């Protein structure tokens, strides 16, 4: 009788998925290296990001050790708490720079970030728990559950986070079996609603769309950042100018070079070759997430893993699109790259959930 290798016997009890951890580690390392260059004029920012990475990795480990059955049990309470905090923001939240996005709970907290995880958790629980219910009714309930937090987040206003929460919920609905006819109808309805929605947008939101369509209209004002980011990306050429040698970023032509527009610094210093490597890493991360989703043992796990993977894709696609000038600027960071703690912690928690689902699928084999 052939003995089972020790690694195969131990593997199901290890919370970390090696391939996913390797990809996240490579992206974090590349992000820290780029941030070090981008934040030379911001003393202490690199050290703060190191702290953020440690916290995010700790959250990833903690989430990886929570079984999917436990995640499912607390899905509804977490969603309810998130909506309650969003209502608290609406009623007596903290305002800053024209936005009311934070609430004081002993410390400043941004509940909209919490909904990026709470939303797919809730909808995955819904479709798992009521699998025998008529699909049409479930999709209507899911749409209402999705519309409530998205509406509250848009009201703050926070277009970027609102779109990410919307995407997280839509991924679950699509993976749950929404028909292509219904999807096409939703797309057509959305296009038809543009003339109605346009006057309802805030001035800064309309300006971002107009700047995308014609950045030359205000090259020294609203179009400055997109134009300079494009110059930085183009000046990198094939091989880039070299680490710490970028000029657009170091001379301050790209204002948000360490946060949402950090890709322009990376592209200038590492060129097209570096960009292709980065795209491959993101593609492999998404493929690994889809593999975990495909092997998930339950409907809840499958929908949750698929939605989390979709969130990674949306983060990367929207950020790279807006920095490259093919999408409006909506304030979405580059995953595992941009400076900032909240988004990085959300992403780390999502990775941990994927690892938990992978572990569960190995244990049922």
N, C-alpha and C positions, 0 to 999 in steps of 0.2 A: 504494500500500500504506500502510495506516494505521500510524503509528509508535506504539509502546507508551510510555505516559507514564513518565517517570523514576521516579515513586513506585511504580508497579506493578512495575518491574524491580528496584528496590531492596528493596521491602517483604519478600520472602521471606528476605532475608539479615539483617533486623533482628530481634533476639531479643525485643523488647518488643511485646506486643499492646496497641495504643493504648487500646481500649475497656476492657480489663481493668485496665490501669495507671491509667486515669482513675478508675474505680470504687474501686480500692484507695486511690488518693490522696485521694479525697473522704472515705472512711471514716476513714483515718488522720488527716486534718486535723480532722474532727469529733471523733474520739476524743481527740486532743491538746488541743483546746479544752475538752472536757468534763473531761479529766483535770486540766488546769490549775486549773479551778474546784474539782474534787473533792479535789485534793491540796494545797489551800492550807495545811492543817495538817500536811503531811508535807514538810518542806523537802528539796529535792534530788530528790524523786520525779519531777517533771516533766522535769528535766534527764536523769535516768537513762532515762526513757522515750524521750526524743529519741535517746539513744544506741542504745536497743533498735530504734528505727525505722530508723536508719541501717544497723545490722547486718542487720535483716530485709530491707531493700531490696537490700543487697549480696548476700545469699543468694538473693533472687529473681532478680537479674541473673545470678548464677553458674549457678543451676539452669536458667534460660532458655537458656543457652548450651551445655547438655549435651544432645546428641541423644537422642531416645527409645531408639534402639538401644543406646546406652551405658547408659542407665538400666536397660534390660532385662538387659544383660549382668551388671550388679552387683546385681540384685535379690536373688538367693539369698544371696550373701555378706553383704549388708547385713542381711537378715532373720536369718541365722545369728548375726551379731555382736550384734544386738539381743537375741536370746533368750539368748545367752551372758552378756550384761551383766545381764539380768533375773535369771538364775540367780546371778550374783555378788551382786546386791542381796539375794537371798533368803538366801545363805550368810553374807555378811559386809558387808552394806550399812550405810549410815549412818542412824541413827534420829533422828527429830526430831518432837516433838509427837505421839508415839504411832504414827508411821508410819515404815516403813523403805523409802524410795523412792530413795535416792541411793547412788552408789558412787564411790570415789575413784580417778581415773585420771590423776593429776597435778593434777586439779581435781575439784570435786564435779559429778557428771553424773547426770541423771535419765533412764535408758534407756527408761522408759515413753513419754516424749515422742517418742523416735526411732521407736517402733513405729507411731505414727500415720501415718508415711510408709512405713516398711518393710513394714507389713502389706499395704496395697493394691499396693505394688510386687511383693511376692512372689506374691500370688494372681493378679494380672494376668499375670505371667510364667508361672505354672502353666497357666492356661487358654489362653494363647497357644502355649506350647511343646508342650502335649499336647492340641491341639485335636482330633486324630483319636481320642483315647482315649474310651472309653465314659463318658458324662456322669455316670452314677451314681457310678462310681469316683472321678472328679475331684472331685465335690462332697463325697465322704467324706474324701478327702485334704485338701481345702480346709478342711473343718470341723475336722480335727485340727490343721492348721497354725494356724488361728485360735484354737482353744481353748487351746493351750499358752501364748502370751503373755498372753492375757486372764486365764487362771487365775493366772499369776504376778503380774500387776498387781493383781488383786483381793485377792491374799494380802497385799499390802504394808501396809495396804489403801489402795486408791485407786480408789474407785467411779467418779468422774467420768472419769478417763483410761481406765479399763477399758471403760466404755461407749463412749467415742469410738473406741477401737481396735476394739472389737466392731462398731460401726457401720461403720467403714471397711472391714473385711473383708466384712461382710454386703452392703454395696453392690456389691462386686465379684462376689460369688456371685449376687446377684439379677440384675445386668446380664449375667452369663454365661449366663443362661437357666434359672435355677431355676424350676420350674413353680409356678403359683399353688396347686395342690393341696399340694405339698410345703411351700410357705410357710404355708398355712393350718394344716397339721399341726404345723409348728414353733410357730406362735402358740398353738395349743391346748395343745401340750405345755408351753409356757412358763407358761401360765395354770394348768395342772394342777399344775405344780411349785411354785407360790407357797407352799402350806402347808408343803412340805418345806424350801424355801429360807429361809422367814421365821426359823426358829430359828437358822439358820447365819449370819445377818447380824450385824454388829457392833452394839453398843448405839447408837452415834451414827447408824448407818444406819437402824435401826428408828425412832429418835426423829425423824429427818427426815421419814419417811413419815407418822408419827403427827402431827407438827406440820403437815404439808400438809393432812391431813384435818381437823384441829381446832387452828388456831393460837391460839385463845382459851384453850386448856387451860393454856398457860404463856406469857402475853403479855409478861412481863418477863424471861423466860428463853429457852427454845429457840425460841419463836415471835416473839421481839422483832424480829429483823432483817426477817423476811418482813412482819410487820405494819407496821413503819416504812417499808419500801420501798413497800408499797401506799399508805400515806398520802402519801408523796412523789410517787408517780405521779399519784394523784388530785388533789393540790393544784396540779399544773401547769395544770389546766384546758385550755382550747382553745389558748391562745397561749403559755403558760408564764409564769414570773415574770421571765425575762430572765437572760442570762448573768451568772454570779457572784452572782445574787440568790436562789438557792435557800436555804431555811432548814433543811430536814430534814438535808441533807448537811452544811452548814456548821456546824450546831450539834451534829453528832456523833451524830444519832439512827440513822443507817445506818452501822454499823461498817465494813463492807467496801465503802465507797462508791467507792474508786478501783480496785478489782479486780473481783470477780465481780458486784457490785451497782452498777456505774457507770451502768447504764441508768436507775436510779431518779433519779440526779442529772440526767441528760440530760432525762428526762421532766418533772421538776419545773421545769427552767429553760426548756425549749422547748415544753412542752405537747403536746397531741394532734397539732398541725400538724407539729412537729418529729419526733414518733414516726412519723407517716405517711411523711415524707421518708426517715427512716432505714430503714423497712421497704421502701420502693421501692428504695433503694440495694442492700440485701441481695438483694432479688428480682432486680434487674438483674445483680448479681454471679453469682447462681446460674444465671440464664438464659444469661449469657455462657459460663459453664463448660459448660453442657449443649450449647451451640452448638459449642464446641470439641470436645467429646466426640463429637458426631454427625458431625463432619467429619474425625475422626481416621482416618489411613490404615491402621492395623493393629488387630488385636484387642487387643494389649497397650496401645496408646495409648488406644483407646476405653474400655477398662475402667478404666485408671488415671485418665483425665480425669473419667470419671463418678464414680469413688469420691472423688476430691479435691473435686469439686463437692458431693458428698453430705456430706463432712466439714464444708465451710463451712455447709451447711444445718443440720447437726446442732448445730454450735457455736451458731449464732444461735438456732435453735428452742429448744434446751434452756435456754440462758441467759435468753432473754426469757421463757420459760415459768416458770422458777423464780423470777425476780425479780417476775413478775406474780402469783405464788402459785398457779399451776395445775400445777406440777410440783415434785417434791422438790428441795431444795438439794443439788446434787451436785458443786459446785466446778468448773463449766465457765465459762471467761471469755467475754466478748462479743468476737467476732473483730474485730481491728484497732482495738479500743476500750479494752479493759481494760488496766490496768497489768500489766506482766510481760514478761520477755524470751523465755522458752522457747516459750510458745505462739505468740507473735508471729513468732518465727523459723521455727517449724513451718509456720505459715500462709504466710509469705513464700516458703518453699521450695516449698510446694504451688502457689502462684501461678506461680512460675518454671517448674515442670513443665508447667503448663497452657500457658504461653507457648511452651515448647519443642515441645509437641505441636502447637500452632497453626502454628508455623514449619514443622514437618515436613509438615503437610498442605498448606501453600502451595507447598513445594518439589516435591511430587509432581504438582502440577497441570500 
